[in-house]
Amino acid sequence: MIKSSDLIMLYLFGGLMHKAGSRKKKLSSQICWLSLVCVSLLGEVACHAAAQSTQESVSPVYNDWSWFKDTYWVVPEQNISAVAQSATNPSQFNLVRDQTVFHFTDYFNGYFTGVVVAKLSSAESVPGCQYVLGEVTPQGVVHLAMYNVSDGSIINQPMGNMVQVNGQWTMVNTMTAPATGGGSVSHWAYMVLSKPGDPSWNNLPFANESVPAFVANCPAGPMINL
């Protein structure tokens, strides 16, 4: 038979267990809440750090290739050869020689402008003077658009890459363009820098004249209006 004193002890023990359970639940709830707060704070910190890293790595204006401005690029002797499709016989392809000179006159954020002068050894020819608008990515990928200086129409869109050869930058371009009077001309070359004092500056391969004389009859290259 259960005594009244035993009932009292059971009641008190049950009350203590209930209070302990309540405190345990409350403590667990607080721990969960604190965990959520910590995770949220850590997420915000991580997002902020990632955003800051992105902002630091992506500049609004990059000048990696700003040295393009006021530079001259020419075709070296070993890359003078090109292939022209005959204007009268579509199945006939002839080996020709082609000297092309770029004078880049302006640069902004990976875009550059200038003038292009070309000379071919065959009856097929391209407009001697052209304007150029180019793009160069931070990785050195190049895309060019050549414009007729008279009417502004696009007549050629070469593509290329900046490649270092023996420690010197070269612009490896490849193109196929319609020729004046029909047919086409295809050419690729490791175009190289030419500056006063270089052998090519005073005597261009194939053209046999100086760079200043070669570009003298063409208009000055355009600038980029900001």
C-alpha positions as CSV (number, residue, x, y, z in Angstrom):
1,M,0.0,0.0,0.0
2,I,1.4,3.4,-1.1
3,K,1.8,5.9,1.8
4,S,0.9,9.5,1.5
5,S,4.5,10.5,2.1
6,D,5.5,8.4,-0.9
7,L,2.9,10.2,-3.1
8,I,4.3,13.5,-2.0
9,M,7.8,12.4,-2.9
10,L,6.7,11.2,-6.3
11,Y,4.9,14.5,-7.0
12,L,7.9,16.5,-6.0
13,F,10.2,14.3,-8.1
14,G,7.9,14.6,-11.1
15,G,7.8,18.4,-10.7
16,L,11.6,18.5,-10.7
17,M,11.9,16.3,-13.8
18,H,9.3,18.5,-15.6
19,K,11.2,21.6,-14.8
20,A,14.5,20.0,-15.8
21,G,12.9,19.0,-19.1
22,S,11.5,22.5,-19.7
23,R,14.9,24.0,-19.1
24,K,16.5,21.5,-21.4
25,K,14.1,22.3,-24.1
26,K,14.6,26.0,-23.6
27,L,18.3,25.6,-23.7
28,S,18.1,23.5,-26.9
29,S,15.9,26.1,-28.5
30,Q,18.4,28.8,-27.5
31,I,21.3,26.8,-29.0
32,C,19.4,26.3,-32.2
33,W,18.6,30.0,-32.4
34,L,22.3,30.9,-31.8
35,S,23.4,28.4,-34.4
36,L,21.1,30.0,-37.0
37,V,22.3,33.5,-36.2
38,C,26.0,32.3,-36.5
39,V,25.2,30.6,-39.9
40,S,23.5,33.7,-41.1
41,L,26.4,36.0,-40.0
42,L,29.0,33.7,-41.6
43,G,27.0,33.7,-44.8
44,E,26.9,37.5,-44.9
45,V,30.6,37.6,-44.2
46,A,31.3,35.1,-47.0
47,C,29.1,36.9,-49.5
48,H,30.7,40.3,-48.6
49,A,34.1,38.8,-49.0
50,A,33.2,37.2,-52.4
51,A,31.7,40.5,-53.6
52,Q,34.7,42.4,-52.5
53,S,37.0,39.9,-54.2
54,T,35.0,40.3,-57.4
55,Q,35.1,44.0,-57.3
56,E,38.8,43.9,-56.8
57,S,39.4,41.5,-59.7
58,V,37.2,43.2,-62.2
59,S,38.3,46.8,-62.9
60,P,35.9,49.1,-64.7
61,V,38.8,50.0,-67.1
62,Y,41.8,47.9,-67.9
63,N,45.0,49.1,-69.5
64,D,46.8,45.9,-70.1
65,W,47.3,46.8,-73.7
66,S,47.3,50.5,-73.5
67,W,50.8,50.5,-75.0
68,F,49.1,49.7,-78.3
69,K,48.5,53.5,-78.8
70,D,50.8,55.0,-81.4
71,T,52.4,51.8,-82.4
72,Y,53.2,50.4,-85.9
73,W,52.8,46.7,-86.8
74,V,54.3,45.2,-90.0
75,V,54.5,41.8,-91.8
76,P,57.9,40.3,-91.5
77,E,59.7,38.7,-94.4
78,Q,58.9,35.2,-93.5
79,N,55.1,35.9,-93.6
80,I,54.9,38.0,-96.8
81,S,53.3,35.1,-98.8
82,A,49.5,35.1,-99.2
83,V,47.0,33.3,-101.5
84,A,44.6,35.1,-103.8
85,Q,41.6,33.6,-105.6
86,S,41.4,34.6,-109.2
87,A,38.7,37.1,-110.1
88,T,38.1,35.3,-113.5
89,N,38.5,31.7,-112.5
90,P,37.0,30.7,-109.1
91,S,39.0,27.5,-109.0
92,Q,42.4,29.2,-109.5
93,F,44.4,30.2,-106.4
94,N,47.6,32.1,-106.9
95,L,50.5,32.7,-104.5
96,V,51.0,36.5,-104.0
97,R,52.9,38.8,-101.7
98,D,51.3,41.1,-99.2
99,Q,52.7,43.8,-97.0
100,T,50.3,45.3,-94.5
101,V,51.0,48.0,-91.9
102,F,48.9,48.9,-88.9
103,H,49.2,52.3,-87.2
104,F,47.2,52.2,-84.0
105,T,46.3,55.8,-83.0
106,D,44.2,55.4,-79.9
107,Y,43.2,53.0,-77.1
108,F,40.6,52.7,-74.4
109,N,39.6,49.7,-72.2
110,G,40.6,47.1,-74.7
111,Y,39.4,48.9,-77.9
112,F,41.8,50.5,-80.3
113,T,41.6,52.5,-83.5
114,G,44.0,53.3,-86.3
115,V,44.7,53.1,-90.0
116,V,45.7,50.1,-92.2
117,V,47.8,50.3,-95.4
118,A,48.2,47.2,-97.7
119,K,50.1,46.4,-100.9
120,L,49.8,43.3,-102.9
121,S,52.0,41.9,-105.8
122,S,49.1,40.8,-108.0
123,A,46.3,42.3,-110.1
124,E,43.9,41.4,-107.3
125,S,44.1,44.1,-104.7
126,V,42.4,45.5,-101.6
127,P,41.8,49.1,-100.8
128,G,45.2,50.6,-100.0
129,C,43.9,52.6,-97.0
130,Q,41.5,51.4,-94.4
131,Y,40.4,52.4,-91.0
132,V,40.5,49.8,-88.2
133,L,38.6,49.3,-85.0
134,G,40.0,46.5,-82.9
135,E,39.3,44.7,-79.6
136,V,41.8,42.9,-77.4
137,T,40.7,40.9,-74.4
138,P,42.8,40.7,-71.2
139,Q,43.8,37.2,-72.4
140,G,45.1,38.6,-75.7
141,V,42.3,37.5,-78.1
142,V,42.2,40.0,-81.0
143,H,39.3,40.9,-83.3
144,L,39.6,43.6,-86.0
145,A,37.2,45.3,-88.3
146,M,38.5,47.1,-91.4
147,Y,36.5,50.0,-92.9
148,N,36.6,51.6,-96.3
149,V,37.8,55.1,-95.7
150,S,35.4,56.5,-98.3
151,D,32.0,55.0,-97.4
152,G,32.7,53.4,-94.0
153,S,31.6,49.9,-95.1
154,I,33.3,46.9,-93.4
155,I,35.5,45.1,-95.9
156,N,37.5,42.7,-93.7
157,Q,37.3,41.2,-90.2
158,P,40.6,39.5,-89.2
159,M,41.0,37.6,-86.0
160,G,44.1,36.8,-84.0
161,N,45.9,36.4,-80.7
162,M,48.7,38.2,-79.0
163,V,51.6,35.8,-78.7
164,Q,55.1,36.2,-77.3
165,V,57.9,35.0,-79.6
166,N,61.5,35.2,-78.2
167,G,60.2,37.6,-75.5
168,Q,58.6,40.0,-78.0
169,W,54.9,40.5,-78.5
170,T,53.5,39.6,-81.9
171,M,50.0,39.8,-83.2
172,V,49.1,36.6,-85.0
173,N,46.3,37.6,-87.4
174,T,44.4,35.6,-90.0
175,M,42.0,36.9,-92.6
176,T,40.2,36.3,-95.9
177,A,38.9,39.5,-97.6
178,P,37.2,40.3,-100.9
179,A,39.6,41.7,-103.5
180,T,38.9,44.8,-105.6
181,G,37.4,43.6,-108.9
182,G,36.5,40.1,-107.6
183,G,38.2,37.2,-106.1
184,S,39.7,37.2,-102.6
185,V,42.9,37.4,-100.7
186,S,43.8,35.1,-97.7
187,H,46.7,35.9,-95.4
188,W,48.0,35.1,-92.0
189,A,51.1,36.6,-90.3
190,Y,53.0,37.1,-87.1
191,M,52.8,40.9,-87.3
192,V,55.6,42.5,-85.4
193,L,56.3,45.9,-83.9
194,S,58.3,48.4,-86.0
195,K,59.9,51.5,-84.6
196,P,62.6,54.0,-85.5
197,G,65.9,52.3,-85.5
198,D,64.5,48.9,-86.5
199,P,65.6,47.5,-90.0
200,S,61.9,47.2,-91.0
201,W,61.3,50.9,-90.2
202,N,63.5,52.1,-93.0
203,N,63.0,49.2,-95.4
204,L,59.7,47.3,-95.2
205,P,59.9,43.7,-96.6
206,F,58.5,43.5,-100.1
207,A,57.4,47.2,-100.1
208,N,61.1,48.3,-100.1
209,E,60.3,51.7,-98.5
210,S,60.2,53.2,-95.0
211,V,57.2,52.8,-92.8
212,P,56.5,56.6,-92.8
213,A,56.6,56.7,-96.6
214,F,54.3,53.6,-96.8
215,V,51.5,55.2,-94.8
216,A,52.1,58.8,-96.0
217,N,49.3,58.7,-98.6
218,C,46.6,57.6,-96.1
219,P,44.5,59.7,-93.7
220,A,45.4,59.7,-90.0
221,G,43.9,57.0,-87.9
222,P,40.7,58.0,-86.0
223,M,40.5,58.6,-82.3
224,I,37.9,57.2,-79.8
225,N,35.6,59.9,-78.5
226,L,35.0,59.6,-74.8
